[in-house]
Amino acid sequence: MEHLNDPLWLLGMAVAMAATGLVSGTLAGLLGVGGGIVIVPLLFNVFPLFGIPEAIQMKLAVATSLATIVPTSIQSARKHHAKGAMDVGLIRSIWPAMLVGVALGTALAVYVHGDGLTAVFAVVALLVALNMGLTGVDSKITDSVPTGAGRQAIGLGIGGVSAMMGIGGGTLGVPILSLCGVPIRSAVATSSAFGLIISIPATIGFIWGGWGDPLLPPFSLGYVNLIGFALIVPSSLIATPWGVHLAHTIPPIWLKRAFGAFLLITSLRMFWKLFT
């Protein structure tokens, strides 16, 4: 923990976290991902510098990411809703099942080994990257989102896996809704609301699940690291409107390709960490 006593090191970390917040906030507005797909791998690499035990590094990264997604998703969802692209009816019908998935995913993430969370993150990010990178903007497997049990299964899956990965609803929500015939901009807008449904209860679960863990570093609330939260959130909120503006001005196919490329890079980084 000697790094905490080095003002120059802390200043460098503050700058890095602020820059990360700007990137994650832009992506939150652009892709509806809440920034978690950026924040988790970054924190997973930064936390070892604090001397944090390897056993809780991924849990700390996931939980802290989820905490930062809460305010960013609020702003992103509000702005997308104002532009009229959000499918409110779909959100109302799917949120109960998504909430159940979040509860199950959070409970599993609290008790599974950190390598398990890393593997989930890497595999899902790779699959989504391949889908977004190889399919066209109008690619779909059905003309509309399934109703009944099918819709509830989608909500359950998005909620559970997203909670384990420390991400908002966009990483899974955008490609799944796109494949179900939802236009890409509407999928992005609707998925920004998924981020709220996921991040709030999951953050509470990680705080409760990590309470009293003897391996926790200073300035932590359960598995949520308050230093990371305090530095990333403000810069994320500043940058989110930039991403929303870009989402409504650039060609949709560019949006899909950019999303896919970023997820591919993230997945490869996590696999590298897992096997080296």
Residue, then its C-alpha position, 0 to 999 in steps of 0.5 A: m500500500e506504499h503507493l497511497n503515500d506517494p503524491l506524485w503517483l496519486l496525481g498520475m493515477a488521477v489523470a489516468m482515471a480522469a482520461t478513462g472517464l472521458v473515454s468511458g463517458t463518450l462510449a456510454g453515450l455512443l454505444g449505450v454500454g455505460g463505460g464498463i467495457v472500458i473501465v473493468p480491464l483498466l481497473f484490473n490492470v491498475f489495482p495491482l499497483f495498490g498491492i491488492p491481492e489477486a483474489i479480489q482484483m477482478k471483483l473490485a474492478v467489476a464492482t467499481s465499474l458497476a458503481t460508476i455506471v449508475p450516474t452515467s447511465i442516468q444521463s445517457a438514458r435521459k438524453h436518448h429518451a429526449k431524442g425519442a429513440m427509446d422503446v419504453g414499452l420494451i423496457r417495461s415488459i423486460w425489466p422484471a426478468m432482467l432484475v432477477g438475472v442481475a440478482l443471480g449474476t451478482a450472487l454468483a460473481v461475489y462467490v466465484h473465483g476472480d479468474g472465473l469473472t475474467a473468463v466470462f468477461a473475455v468470452v462474452a466480449l469476444l462473441v459480441a465483437l464478432n457479431m458486431g464486426l461481421t454482420g451488417v447494420d441491418s442483419k437480423i434473425t427475426d423482425s421483432v423482439p420475442t414476446g412472452a417467455g422468449r423476452q423474459a429469457i433475454g432479460l434474464g440473460i442480459g441482466g445476469v451476464s452483465a452483472m458478472m462482467g461489470i458492464g451496462g446493458g449495451t454490450l449485450g443489449v445492443p447486438i441482441l436487440s439489433l438481431c431482433g430487428v430493432p434499428i441500431r439507434s433505437a437499440v442503443a437508446t433502449s440499452s442505455a436504460f438497461g444500464l440503470i436496471i443492471s447497475i443499481p442493484a448489482t452495485i448494492g449486491f457487491i457492496w453487501g457481498g464484499w462487506g468485511d472482506p479482510l483482503l479489501p484495500p483502503f477506501s473501499l465500500g464492500y467491493v466498490n473502490l471509492i477512489g476509482f468511483a470518485l475520479i471516473v464519474p465526473s469526467s464520464l458525466i462530462a463526456t456522455p453528451w459527446g457520445v450521444h451526439l455522435a450516435h445520432t450523427i455518424p453512419p450506423i455501420w460505423l457505429k457497429r464496426a467501432f463497437g465490434a473493434f473495441l470489444l475485440i481489443t478488450s477481449l484479447r487483453m483479458f485472455w492475455k491476462l488470463f493465460t499469462 
